[in-house]
Amino acid sequence: MPNAEELLRFLPEMILTLAAIFLMLWESRYDEHDERPGMPAAALIGLGLAAVASILAGAAPGSAFRNMLIVDSFATFFRLLVLAVGALAVLSASPFLRQRRAEGGEFYALLLLSLVGQSLMAASNELIMVFIGIEISSIASYVLAGYLRDDKRANESALKYFLLGSFATGFLLYGVSWIYGLTGTTNLNEIAAILGNADIAPNAMFSAVAAALMLAGLCFKVSAFPFQSWAPDVYQGAPTPVSAFLSAAPKAAAFATLLRVFFTAFEPVSDRWLPLLAAVALATMVIGNLAALWQTDVKRLLGYSSIANAGYVLVAVAAHSTLGISAVLFYLAVYAVMNFGAFAVVALLEGSELSDFHGLAKRQPVTAGLMAVFLASLIGLPLTAGFFGKFYIFKSAIDAELYWLAGLGLLTSAVAAFYYLRIIVVMYTKPVPEGRGEMAAPAASVQAALVFSAAVTIGLGVFPGWLLDWATRSSGLLR
C-alpha cells in the first residue's frame, strides 16, 4: 500500500483526474444547446488546487510507487508550468467556444486529462510511466484538436495529428522495448548504471539504436526535424485556443521527458547522441524559420515559429551543461507565455490570414499593442523575456564551445525577425479593410489572459533573475 508521502507526490494528478470526472458528470445535466455557467471557474479551481498540491509535493521531494515517479524541483517546475498554461487556455477558450455554441464540460475535462499526462511525463522515472503519460496527454490532445466537430479543417488536423502521433509513439515504444531487452529494466537510474558499467554494458551499437528510436519519438512531440511537418497543419486547423495550448504545454512536457530520459538513462553514452542532437537543433531552426517566411496564415506562421523555437531549445540541450538545462527551463516558461498571448490575439479576430490584421491598431489599439509586445519578445528584442531566453540559450552553447551552432542559431533568429515584424507592420500601417469597423473589446477572461501574458513577458524582460534562479535550482539532472 502506498504511504501518505507517496500519495502526496501523486496528489496533483489525482486532483486533476477528479476535477475532469466531476466536469464530465456535471456536463450530463445539460442539453446540447444549454449554457454551462460555472464550468470554466470549476476547471480553474481544479487547476489551482493541483498547483497548490504540486508546491506541497515539491516541498517533500522523493520517489513514489517503487521509484516509478520522482518528485524533485525539476518535476515541480514543469508541473507548475503546464498548469499555468492550462489556466490560460481555460480563460481564452471559454468566450471562443461560447461564441461558436461549442462550450461543454468535455472540453475542460479533456484539457485537464491532457495535463494529467503532462504532469506524469515530468515526474516519471520509468520508461513505462513515460509512455503512459505521453499517451494520456496525446489522446486528450487529439480529441481537443478536432473539438469543433462540424469544422472540416479541425477534423483533418485531428486525424493527421492522431495518425502521425501514433506512428511516432510506435518509434518511442520500440526504443523502450530495445533498451529493456538490452538492460532488463525500464528504470532510468538502473539503465544509467548498466550503460555506465563497462563490464555489463550491452553492445554500444544496439544502445545507440534504442536511444535513436526514443529520440525519434520525442522529436515528434517537440516538433523537431525531421518529424515537424504536423505542427503547422494541426495548429492551423485546430480551434485557436487549442493551438495555443498545444504549442506550449505538451511541448514543455515533452522537453521535460527528453531531458529526464537522456540526461539520466543515456547520460553514460552522451558522447554518441549529443552530435546528432546538435545537428537536429540546427536543421529544426533552419527549416522552421525559412518555411515561416512564406506564410500568410498567422496560425500557420506561428506553427513554423514553434518549430524554430524547438530548435533553439535543442541548442541548449546540446550544450549538455547545468546552464543549458536552466536555459531550457527559462526559455520554455517565457515561450509558453509569449506564444500563448500571440495565439490569444489571433483567436479574437474573424480569421487568421495576415490580411485580417490590417489596421488592427485602429480597430483595437490595445490588442494591437499587446500583440506587438508578444511578437517583439518572440524576436528577442531587449526589455522582453524573449531576449533573455535566447541570450541564455546561446550563452550555454558558447560556454560548451558549440560556436558554430550558436552562430548559425543567431543567424536564423535574425531571419525570424522579418516575419514577426511583418505582422507588426500590417497592424500599424495598413488601412482598415472595407466593411470592418472597430472591434468589440475582448471578454473579461481573455483580457485577463492577455494582460497576464504581457505583464510576464515585460516583467521577465526587466527582472529575469527570479525565474532564472528558480530554473537553476531546478536543473540538477547532471551529476
C-alpha positions in Angstrom: 0.0 0.0 0.0 1.3 3.5 -0.8 2.1 5.6 2.2 1.0 9.2 2.8 4.1 10.7 1.3 3.7 8.8 -1.9 0.1 9.8 -2.2 1.1 13.4 -1.7 3.7 13.2 -4.5 0.9 11.9 -6.8 -1.7 14.3 -5.5 -1.7 16.9 -8.4 -2.6 14.2 -10.9 -5.3 12.8 -8.6 -6.9 16.3 -8.2 -6.8 16.9 -12.0 -8.4 13.5 -12.7 -11.2 14.0 -10.1 -11.8 17.5 -11.5 -12.1 16.1 -15.0 -14.6 13.4 -13.8 -16.6 16.0 -12.0 -16.9 18.2 -15.1 -18.0 15.3 -17.2 -20.7 14.3 -14.7 -21.8 17.9 -14.5 -22.0 18.1 -18.3 -24.5 15.3 -18.3 -27.1 17.6 -16.6 -27.3 19.9 -19.6 -29.0 19.6 -23.0 -26.9 20.1 -26.1 -27.5 23.9 -26.6 -27.8 24.9 -22.9 -25.3 27.3 -21.5 -22.8 25.9 -19.0 -22.3 28.6 -16.3 -19.5 28.0 -13.9 -17.6 25.3 -15.8 -14.6 27.4 -16.6 -14.5 28.5 -12.9 -14.7 24.9 -11.8 -11.8 24.0 -14.2 -9.7 26.9 -12.8 -10.4 25.8 -9.2 -9.2 22.3 -10.1 -6.0 23.8 -11.7 -5.5 26.0 -8.6 -5.8 23.0 -6.2 -3.4 21.0 -8.4 -0.9 23.8 -8.3 -1.1 24.0 -4.5 -0.6 20.2 -4.4 2.4 20.5 -6.7 4.0 23.0 -4.4 3.3 20.8 -1.3 4.7 17.8 -3.1 7.8 19.7 -4.2 8.4 20.6 -0.5 8.6 16.9 0.3 10.8 15.6 -2.6 11.4 11.9 -3.2 10.3 8.9 -5.1 6.9 7.2 -5.1 5.4 3.8 -6.2 8.7 1.8 -6.1 10.7 4.6 -7.8 8.3 4.9 -10.8 7.7 8.5 -10.0 10.3 11.0 -8.7 9.2 14.4 -7.4 12.1 16.9 -7.4 12.5 20.6 -8.2 12.7 19.7 -11.9 9.3 17.9 -11.9 7.7 20.7 -9.8 8.9 23.4 -12.2 7.3 21.6 -15.2 4.1 20.7 -13.3 3.5 24.3 -12.4 4.4 25.5 -15.9 1.9 23.2 -17.7 -0.8 24.1 -15.1 -0.3 27.8 -15.7 -0.7 27.2 -19.5 -3.8 25.2 -18.8 -5.3 28.1 -16.8 -4.5 30.5 -19.7 -6.2 28.0 -22.1 -9.4 27.9 -19.9 -9.5 31.7 -19.8 -9.1 32.2 -23.5 -11.2 29.2 -24.7 -14.4 29.9 -22.8 -15.5 33.0 -24.9 -14.2 31.5 -28.1 -16.2 28.3 -27.7 -19.3 30.1 -26.3 -19.4 32.3 -29.4 -19.4 29.1 -31.6 -22.0 27.4 -29.3 -19.5 24.7 -28.7 -18.7 25.1 -25.0 -19.1 22.0 -22.9 -17.7 20.3 -19.9 -16.0 17.7 -22.0 -13.7 20.4 -23.4 -12.4 21.3 -19.9 -12.3 17.7 -18.9 -10.1 16.8 -21.9 -7.9 19.8 -21.1 -7.4 18.6 -17.5 -6.8 15.0 -18.6 -4.1 16.2 -21.0 -2.4 18.0 -18.1 -2.5 14.8 -16.1 -0.4 13.1 -18.7 2.0 16.0 -19.0 2.4 16.1 -15.2 3.2 12.4 -15.2 5.7 12.9 -18.0 7.6 15.5 -16.0 7.8 13.3 -12.9 8.3 9.8 -14.5 11.4 7.9 -13.6 10.4 4.8 -15.5 10.1 4.4 -19.3 6.7 2.7 -19.0 5.4 5.6 -16.9 6.8 8.0 -19.6 4.8 6.1 -22.2 1.6 6.1 -20.1 2.0 9.9 -19.5 2.6 10.6 -23.2 -0.5 8.5 -24.2 -2.8 10.2 -21.7 -1.7 13.6 -22.8 -1.7 12.7 -26.5 -5.1 11.0 -26.7 -6.8 14.0 -25.0 -4.9 16.4 -27.3 -6.0 14.5 -30.4 -9.7 15.0 -29.4 -9.1 18.6 -28.5 -7.6 19.3 -31.9 -10.9 18.1 -33.5 -13.2 19.5 -30.9 -15.2 21.6 -33.4 -16.8 18.6 -34.9 -18.6 20.5 -37.7 -15.3 22.1 -38.9 -13.7 20.0 -41.7 -10.3 21.6 -41.2 -10.4 20.8 -37.5 -11.3 17.2 -38.3 -8.5 17.0 -40.8 -6.0 18.4 -38.3 -7.1 15.9 -35.6 -6.8 12.9 -37.9 -3.4 14.0 -39.1 -2.3 14.6 -35.5 -3.6 11.2 -34.4 -2.0 9.2 -37.3 1.4 10.8 -37.2 1.4 10.9 -33.4 0.6 7.2 -33.2 3.4 6.5 -35.7 5.9 8.5 -33.6 4.7 6.8 -30.4 5.5 3.4 -32.1 9.1 4.6 -32.5 9.3 5.5 -28.8 7.8 2.3 -27.6 10.1 0.2 -29.9 13.0 2.0 -28.4 11.8 1.3 -24.9 11.5 -2.4 -25.8 15.0 -2.4 -27.2 16.5 -0.9 -24.1 14.6 -3.3 -21.9 15.9 -6.2 -23.9 19.4 -4.9 -23.5 19.4 -4.0 -19.9 16.5 -5.9 -18.3 15.0 -2.8 -16.8 13.0 0.3 -17.7 14.0 2.4 -14.6 16.1 5.4 -15.7 18.7 5.2 -12.9 19.2 1.4 -13.4 19.6 1.8 -17.1 22.3 4.5 -16.5 24.1 2.2 -14.0 24.2 -0.6 -16.5 25.3 1.6 -19.5 27.9 3.2 -17.4 29.5 -0.1 -16.3 31.9 -1.4 -18.9 31.7 -4.9 -17.5 28.0 -5.4 -18.0 27.1 -2.7 -20.6 25.4 -4.0 -23.8 26.7 -3.6 -27.3 27.2 0.1 -28.0 25.6 0.0 -31.4 22.4 -1.6 -30.0 22.3 1.0 -27.2 22.6 3.7 -29.9 19.7 2.2 -31.9 17.5 2.2 -28.8 18.4 5.9 -28.0 17.8 6.9 -31.6 14.4 5.3 -31.7 13.3 7.1 -28.5 14.8 10.3 -29.7 12.7 10.0 -32.9 9.5 9.6 -30.9 10.3 12.6 -28.7 11.3 14.7 -31.7 7.8 14.4 -32.9 6.4 15.5 -29.6 8.6 18.7 -29.6 8.0 19.2 -33.4 11.7 18.9 -34.2 13.3 17.8 -37.6 12.6 15.5 -39.3 9.2 15.0 -37.6 8.0 18.6 -37.6 5.6 18.7 -40.6 2.5 18.0 -38.4 2.7 21.2 -36.4 1.6 24.0 -38.9 -1.2 21.8 -40.2 -2.6 21.0 -36.8 -2.2 24.5 -35.4 -3.9 25.9 -38.5 -6.9 23.6 -38.3 -7.4 23.2 -34.6 -9.5 25.8 -32.6 -7.2 28.7 -31.9 -7.1 28.3 -28.0 -6.3 24.6 -28.5 -3.5 25.6 -30.9 -2.1 27.9 -28.2 -2.3 25.1 -25.6 -0.7 22.5 -27.9 2.2 24.8 -28.8 3.1 25.3 -25.1 2.1 22.7 -22.6 2.6 19.4 -24.4 5.9 20.7 -25.9 7.2 21.7 -22.4 6.3 18.3 -21.0 8.0 16.5 -24.0 11.2 18.5 -23.4 11.0 17.6 -19.7 10.8 13.9 -20.8 13.7 14.3 -23.2 15.9 15.9 -20.6 15.0 13.3 -17.9 15.5 10.3 -20.2 18.7 11.4 -22.0 20.4 13.2 -19.1 19.7 10.2 -16.8 19.3 6.9 -18.6 21.5 7.7 -21.6 24.0 10.0 -19.8 26.8 7.4 -19.9 26.7 7.3 -23.7 26.1 11.1 -24.2 29.1 11.4 -26.5 27.2 9.3 -29.1 23.9 11.2 -29.1 25.0 14.8 -28.5 26.4 15.4 -32.0 23.2 14.1 -33.5 21.1 16.3 -31.2 23.2 19.4 -32.3 22.5 18.5 -36.0 18.8 18.1 -35.3 18.8 21.5 -33.5 20.4 23.3 -36.5 18.1 21.6 -39.0 15.0 22.4 -36.9 15.9 26.1 -36.6 16.7 26.5 -40.3 13.5 24.7 -41.6 11.2 26.4 -39.1 12.4 29.9 -39.8 12.7 29.6 -43.6 9.3 28.0 -44.0 7.7 30.7 -41.9 8.9 33.4 -44.3 6.3 32.4 -46.9 3.3 32.0 -44.7 0.2 34.3 -45.0 -1.9 32.5 -42.4 -0.7 33.7 -39.0 -1.7 30.4 -37.2 0.4 28.5 -39.7 3.2 31.1 -39.3 3.2 30.6 -35.6 3.3 26.8 -36.2 6.5 27.1 -38.1 7.7 29.6 -35.5 7.1 26.9 -32.8 9.3 24.5 -34.9 12.1 27.1 -34.9 11.8 27.7 -31.2 12.0 24.0 -30.6 15.4 24.2 -32.4 16.5 27.0 -30.1 15.7 24.9 -27.0 17.6 21.9 -28.5 20.6 24.1 -28.8 20.7 24.5 -25.0 20.0 20.7 -24.6 23.0 20.0 -26.9 25.2 22.2 -24.7 25.0 19.4 -22.1 25.5 21.5 -19.0 23.7 22.7 -16.0 23.5 26.2 -17.6 22.0 24.6 -20.7 19.3 22.8 -18.6 18.4 26.0 -16.7 18.3 27.9 -20.1 15.9 25.3 -21.4 13.6 25.7 -18.4 13.8 29.5 -18.5 13.0 29.7 -22.3 10.2 27.2 -22.2 8.5 29.2 -19.5 8.8 32.6 -21.3 8.0 31.0 -24.7 4.8 29.5 -23.3 3.6 32.9 -22.1 4.5 35.0 -25.1 3.4 32.4 -27.7 0.1 31.8 -25.9 -0.5 35.6 -25.9 0.0 35.8 -29.7 -2.4 32.9 -30.3 -4.9 34.5 -27.9 -4.9 37.6 -30.1 -5.4 35.5 -33.2 -8.5 33.9 -31.5 -10.1 37.4 -31.2 -10.1 38.0 -35.0 -12.5 36.8 -37.5 -9.8 34.9 -39.4 -6.1 34.1 -39.2 -4.9 35.4 -42.5 -2.4 38.2 -42.5 -5.0 40.5 -44.1 -7.2 40.1 -41.0 -4.5 42.0 -39.1 -4.7 45.0 -41.4 -5.4 48.2 -39.5 -5.7 46.4 -36.2 -4.1 49.3 -34.4 -7.0 51.5 -35.4 -9.8 48.9 -34.8 -8.5 47.7 -31.4 -5.3 49.6 -30.4 -4.8 47.9 -27.0 -5.0 44.4 -28.6 -2.6 45.5 -31.3 -0.2 46.9 -28.7 -0.2 43.6 -26.8 0.3 41.6 -30.0 3.3 43.8 -30.7 4.8 43.0 -27.3 4.4 39.3 -27.8 6.0 39.5 -31.3 8.8 41.6 -30.0 9.6 39.0 -27.4 9.4 36.2 -30.0 12.0 38.2 -32.0 14.2 38.5 -28.9 14.3 42.3 -28.5 15.7 43.8 -25.3 13.4 44.5 -22.4 11.3 41.5 -23.2 11.5 38.0 -21.8 12.4 36.5 -25.2 15.7 38.5 -25.2 17.0 36.9 -22.0 15.6 33.5 -23.1 17.7 33.5 -26.3 20.7 35.1 -24.5 20.9 32.2 -22.1 20.4 29.6 -24.7 23.2 30.9 -27.0 25.4 31.6 -24.0 25.1 27.9 -22.9 26.1 26.9 -26.4 29.1 29.2 -26.4 30.3 28.0 -23.0 30.1 24.4 -24.4 32.3 25.6 -27.3 29.5 24.9 -29.8 30.4 28.2 -31.6 29.1 27.0 -35.0 25.7 26.1 -33.5 25.4 29.4 -31.6 26.4 31.4 -34.6 24.1 29.7 -37.0 21.3 29.9 -34.4 21.8 33.7 -34.2 21.6 34.0 -38.0 18.3 32.0 -38.1 16.9 34.2 -35.3 17.7 37.2 -37.4 15.7 35.7 -40.2 12.8 35.2 -37.8 12.6 39.0 -37.2 11.4 39.5 -40.7 8.1 37.5 -40.5 7.3 38.7 -37.0 7.9 42.4 -37.9 5.7 41.9 -41.0 2.7 41.3 -38.7 3.5 44.5 -36.7 3.8 46.5 -39.9 0.4 45.5 -41.3 -1.2 46.2 -37.9 0.1 49.7 -37.8 0.5 50.8 -41.4 -2.2 49.1 -43.5 -5.7 50.6 -43.8 -8.7 49.0 -42.2 -10.4 46.6 -44.6 -13.7 47.6 -46.0 -16.7 46.6 -44.0 -14.7 46.2 -40.8 -15.1 48.9 -38.1 -13.9 48.9 -34.6 -13.7 45.6 -32.8 -15.6 44.9 -29.7 -13.5 44.7 -26.5 -12.4 41.1 -25.6 -14.2 39.2 -22.9 -13.0 39.8 -19.4 -11.4 36.3 -19.2 -9.5 36.9 -22.4 -8.4 40.3 -21.3 -7.1 38.7 -18.1 -5.1 36.1 -20.1 -3.7 38.8 -22.4 -2.7 41.2 -19.6 -1.1 38.5 -17.6 0.9 37.2 -20.5 2.0 40.7 -21.5 2.9 41.6 -17.8 5.0 38.4 -17.5 6.6 39.0 -20.9 7.7 42.5 -20.0 8.3 41.8 -16.3 10.8 38.9 -17.1 12.4 41.1 -19.7 13.2 43.7 -16.9 13.6 41.4 -13.9 14.5 37.9 -15.2 16.6 37.0 -12.1 13.9 35.2 -10.0 12.8 32.9 -12.8 16.4 32.1 -13.8 17.3 31.4 -10.2 14.3 29.0 -9.9 15.3 27.4 -13.2 18.9 27.0 -12.0 17.7 25.4 -8.7 15.5 23.0 -10.8 18.2 22.0 -13.3 20.1 19.4 -11.2 19.8 16.4 -13.6 23.5 16.2 -14.4 25.6 14.6 -11.7 
